[in-house]
Amino acid sequence: MASVSLKKSYKCVQSLQQFYTGGPYAVASDESFLVCACDEKIKIVDLSNASIKSTIEGDSEAVTALALSPNNNILFSASHSRQIRVWDLSTLECIRSWKGHEGPVMGMASDASGGLLVTAGADRKVLVWDVDGGFCTHYFKGHKGVVTSIMFHPDPNRLLLFSGGDDGSVRVWDLTGKKCLSTLEKHQSAITSMAISEDGWTLLSAGRDKAWNLLVKVVNLWNLHDYGCMTTIPMFESLEAVCIIGPESPFAASLSSLTYPQTKKRSDVPSINFITVGERGLVRIWSADRALCLFEQKSSDIAVSSGDEESKRGFISALLMPASQELLCVTADQQFFLYYPEESEGSLNLVLRKRFVGYNEEIVDMKFLGDEEQFLAVSTSVEQVRVYDLTSMSCSYVLAGHTDVILCLDTCVSSSGRTLIVTGSKDNTVRLWDCQSKACVGVGIGHMGAVGAVVFSKKQRNFFVSGSSDRTLKVWNMDSVSDNNEEVLTLKAKAVVAAHDKDINCLAVAPNDSLVCSGSQDRTACIWRIPDLVSVVALKGHKRGIWSVEFSPVDQCVMTASGDKTIKIWAISDGTCLKTFEGHQSSVLRASFLTHGTQIVSCGADCMVKLWTVKTNECIATYDQHEEKIWALAVGKKTEMLATGGGDAVINLWHDSTALDKEEAFRKEEEGVLRGQELENALIDADYTRAIQIAFELRRPHKLLELFRELCRKNDMDDQIGKAIKALGKEELQLLLEYIREWNTKPKFCQIAQYVLSRAYSILPATEIVEVPGFKELLNGLIPYTQRHFNRLDRLVRSLCILQYTSAAMSVIQPEGNEGKLEGKDAKLPNAADIDELSDITSVEEEQHHKELKGKNSSKKRKNKSRHSASKKVKGGD
């Protein structure tokens, strides 16, 4: 049997995080990214794969308004703090901020040039700002309520501004004359959306109005020549957005080829097609001149589980994408739908091309889906299962049918090739789903409590097992489920057993389908024989409830993970504990075998993912990528790719990076050897600047010390060191200061450290040195040792002065013929080249001084001892 290569490291290659919690958002004009409000933070999201490109920290207040400049370089934001901020997206720095409103800013927009910003506030004011100067250019007041929507006229030559409020009025403002041109009062409630036609002479407004004793939403069309209302179209639902379809839009091309019922057109109303979305969660397309609905979705893509009308969550916003003209709709549960029109058999269909989930809530369970493992089925704290495409990290589809939160799921590919999902929920039922039809094909009813664990058979794949908080196990037969079932079947239980004294948390089926293992809160795991559920052995030894069980793929043993922070491996034959793995700091919630049963991966409430070797009981790697408990762990059967999710609503994907890390280490070693040879060549050529640069790149402080010591012995040392310091970047300068701090702590190297530091201060500007990260801490580490070295050198200089004075005064010491050679007053102090000798002299003097003091102390002790003994003798003689 070939030896198995163990995995040594995993790398988090992709992460799906929460990026939208509701509220404002903005799309880049090139559709490359999306800017979203996430509580008090601002997330910049890549629209290709829903990954977070960057995060802008707010001011601890919820974001209320966002807008992008036309060139996508500037972001404008406002929060409940009433602070308006201007962000440079290239550096993510706030370049300007100010306050202008007396209440929260409810909306903002940038004009076509990007030089003006308009803000609408809850204080009933509309303010226009000069972006570069940060001052107010226009102050408009007239609304009787909160200003809910605001927009510039799309034609830059027409300096008009439109605002809508919850007083039901739309106001048209003239930026040139700084006055209100007209007040459009046809609505009876708040204005939710406005749009302007392609020719710029028709305004569409949407609001909630009472008509025919019903609370319906209407769309009004306004003529911008005389500001009169041309027509009112009832919508019969609460609308949230209206979008005008342009002639270049793919929606216009699809509508032109369709046939509609013959209705009378109004000659006084322009031929405009527009899209509306609202509380029903349906996209509808309307003709303005016919007052006719041209298209309506047959069913909503928003999953609604219960029949209660209040639980329906529709769209809260929509817009047409700037470049592709696709329709982007936002739901109340923080999801982004991207629609594209498609014509088939003379009818129009809306294809849901992408679905991005902005907020997933707590991740409860997840499993890879299909043979190629390109999809991931995820259950969160909602009633649906969300299936993600791992290439784009978008939600491909949603399985809805449960009436309460889904607690567990499992996946398999049946013998006929069907991809199936089984789910267990708090509604006490289990459901079987077909991924091809995206529908429920079977329901299992019989548990009296929440179903907390489900698992498919591994070999035959014709049954599954469920465990519940009612402490029972049930084996469900899938033989009645055929490939062409159109109705939801009622599944039958083949066997039932009262398995534990407390809730059942986890289940596992043996690779040969002969056994099933259950783990419970009663701190035991039990092994049962299938299909009759006869007890085989009970595994007792954990001190807390068991959260995960799994059979070994190669050995006759089973693994359990418990709330007592341990993982145990048990023998199936007699139930003895074979191994115990300790290392987690809190409950171990999930554990699974890897590498043909030779390794284990685990995760727990300590937010850690750990990789273990079974043979040595050793934890070889620990990863910290989550901020809360990790409830879910999925392992790919083919690639052994990992997926983790937890209470932080984050899904992380992990790939085996053992081979890549090995190649990277080998490459770095090879590169280090080559760079080391370059360093030696630079020393031979006396190119000290190049040698210092290479030493910095290789992170060799000892070599740097030798280079600076060598330079201190040169005649042109000032120029050489100055040239080397000028060539350093900000990162190398920080490293140099850190190295100097370390060298300065040792008397042997302090002279070189002080000299290099003085050259750095004299050459580089003070502002550049102060901007070095951690400069204050570095300076605090340099000052005490520098003071100590200064005091030591000061003592040395005074000693030398006394020695020179004594030598000059004692003419007996000076030989004849050498008069005048000793100049006491003009005696030179040691230079930088002799600095090492001064250090040695100082250290020798200190040692001699220490020995003299020690000798004096010992002589005093001997004298005192002799005097003491003499006094004793005298007393004895007396």
C-alpha positions, 0 to 999 in steps of 0.5 A: 500500500502506497504511503499517504502524504499528510496535509500540513496546512490549509489556506483560506482562499475565499470568504463570503461575509456579510456586506449589507444590512439594509439601507442605502447602496450605490453601484459603480458606473462600470459595474465593477463594484457595489458600495453598501451600508453595513451597520456603521461601516461601508463595504465595497463589494466586488460584483463578480464574486461578492467578495469584500474589496475593502471596508470603510470605518464609519463614525459608530452611527448607522449610515443613512445615505450613499452616493458615488461620483460619476468617475467612481473615484469619490464616495459621499456618505452620511450617517445619523450623526449628520456628518457628511463625508467625502472619501477618496476610494483610491486611498480610502481616506476621508478628504473632507467632512462637514455638517449642514442639516439639523436632522439625519440625511435621508438621501444624496446625489451627485450631478453629472460633473461630480462638482455638486452634491445635493442632500435631503434631510429629515429637517425638511431642507434640501441643500446643494454643496460644492464638493471641492470647497465644502460650502453650501451653494443652495439652500431650499426649504419648502417641504412640510415633511421629511424629504425622502428622495432627491435627484438632479436632472440627467441633462447637465445643461438643464440645472434642475433639481427634483425632491420628493417628501413624505408630504406627498409633494414633488418640488422642482428647484431651479439652480440658476435662479435659486428658487422653486419652479413648481410644486407637484401635488397629486400624491396623497402620501410619501414619494418613494421613487422618481425617474425622468424619461430619455428626452428629459421632458417627462417625470415619473413619480411613485407614492402610496395613495388612497384610491377607491378606498384601497391603499394602492400605489400610483405612478404619476406622469408629469409634463416638465414643460408646464409641470402638469400631470398627464396621467395617473396609473394605479398599481394596486400594490405598494411600490418602492421603485420605478425605472424607465426603460431606455431605447438601448436597454435589452428590455426594450429589444425584448418588448418590441418583438412581443404582441399585446392586446389592442388597447387605445393609446393616448396621444397626449401621453408619451410612449414610455415603458417603465418597470415597477417593483414593490411589496409583492416581490414581482417585477412588472413592466408598464406602458404609459400611453396605454396604462397597461401592464405589459409583463408580470412575473408569474411567481416571486423569486423571494422565498416565503415559507409561511402563508401569513401575509405579514411575513411576505418580504418584497422588494425595497429598491431597484435600478437599471445597471448603468452599463449592461442595463440589467435590473438590480432589485434589492429585497427586504431580507438583504438580497440583491437580484440581478435580472436579465430579459430573455425572449422564448416562444413569443413571451418574455422571461426574466432570468435571475442571473445572480443572487447575492445575499448581503446578510446570512445570519448564523450559519447552522450547517452546510454540505458540498453538493454534487459529484464535482462539489461546485455548490454548497448547501447552507442552512442558516437561521431561516426557513430556507436552504440556500445553495451557493455557486462556489465559482461566483459565490452567488446564491444559485437557488433557494429551497423553501418549504419548511415553516420554521428554522432549518437545523441540519442537512445532508446531501448525496447523489443517488444511484440514479444520478439525482442530487438530493438534499435532506433537511431537518427543521424545528417544525418537527419534519424532515424534507427531501429535495431534488436539486434538479427540479429545485423542489421538495419530493418528500416529507417525513412527519412523525417526530414530536420535537425539533429534528436536530440531525439527519444523515444519508446512507453511504453505500446504497443511498436508499434511506436516511436517518433522523434524530430529534429532540424527542430522543428518538431515531427514525430510519426513513425509506426512499424507495417510493421516491422516483425520478418523475414524481410531480407530487410531494410524497409522504415518507415512511419510517422503517424503524424507530427507537428511543435512543437517548435520555436527552436531545440527539445532536448528531448522527453518522452512518458507517461506510457499509451502511450496517451501523449508525452512531448517534451522539446526544446531550446525555454525554453518550454516543450509541452505535445501532445496527441497521435496519432494525436499530438494535443497540450494539455498544454505548460509548461512555467517557465524555463529561459534556454533551456530544456534538459530532460523530463520524465513522473512520473510513478505513478502521473499525472505530468511530470519532466523537467531539464533545463539549468537554473540549476533547475529541475521542476515538472509540473501538466499535468492537468493545466501546473502549476509548483508543485516543483522546485529542486535547487542544481546543479551549472550548466545546468542539462542535464539529470534527471530521476525518481527512486523508483516508482516516489518518488526520482529523479536522475540527472546529469549535466554540473557541473560533478555531479550526484545528488540523490533527494527526491521528497517529501522534495525537498532534495538532499540526496547524491552527487557524483563526478566521472566525470571530464567533462559534464555528457551528458548521464544517463541510469536507469535500469527498474528492478534493477534501476542500473545507468549508466552515461557517458559524455565528459570525455569518461568515463562510470560509473556503479552505484549500490544501496548501501543503504542496504550494507552501513547500514550493514557496519555501523552496523558492524562498530558500533558492532566492535567498541563496542567490541574493546572498551571493549578490550580497557577497559580490557587492561587498567584493566590488565595494558597493556598500549601498547595494549591499545594504539594500540586499541585507535589508531585503534578506532581513539580516541585521548582523550583516548590516552591523558588519557593513556599517562597522566596515563603513565606519573605518573608511575615510569617506564614511559620511558620504557612504553611509549617507548614500546608503540611508538615502536609498532606503524606503519607508519600510527599510527605514523602520527596520533600520530604526528597530535594528539600531534600537537593538544594537544600542542596548549593547555597549559593544555595538552602541557606537555604531548604532549612535553614529548611524542614527546621527547620520539618519537624523542629519540627512533625512527630513524630520517629517519623514522620520516622524511618519515612520510607523511606531516611531514613538515606541522606537524613540522610547527604547533608544533614549534610556540606553543612549543616556547610559552610554553618554554618562559612561563616555562623559566619565571616560573624557573626564578621566582622560583630561585628568590623565593629560593634566597629570602627564603635563604637570609631571615633567619627570615623566617626559623624556628629554628631547620630546618637549612640546610633543604632548599638547595637553590643551589641544589633545584630540578626542578619539574619532569614529575609527577608534571608538571600539578602543575607547569602549575597551579602555572604558570597560577595562577601567571599570573592571580595575575600579571594581577590583580595587573596591573589592580589594579595599573591602576585603582588606578592611574586613581582614583589619577588622578581624585582626583587631577583634582577635587582638582585643580578645587576647588583651581581655584574656590577659587581663 
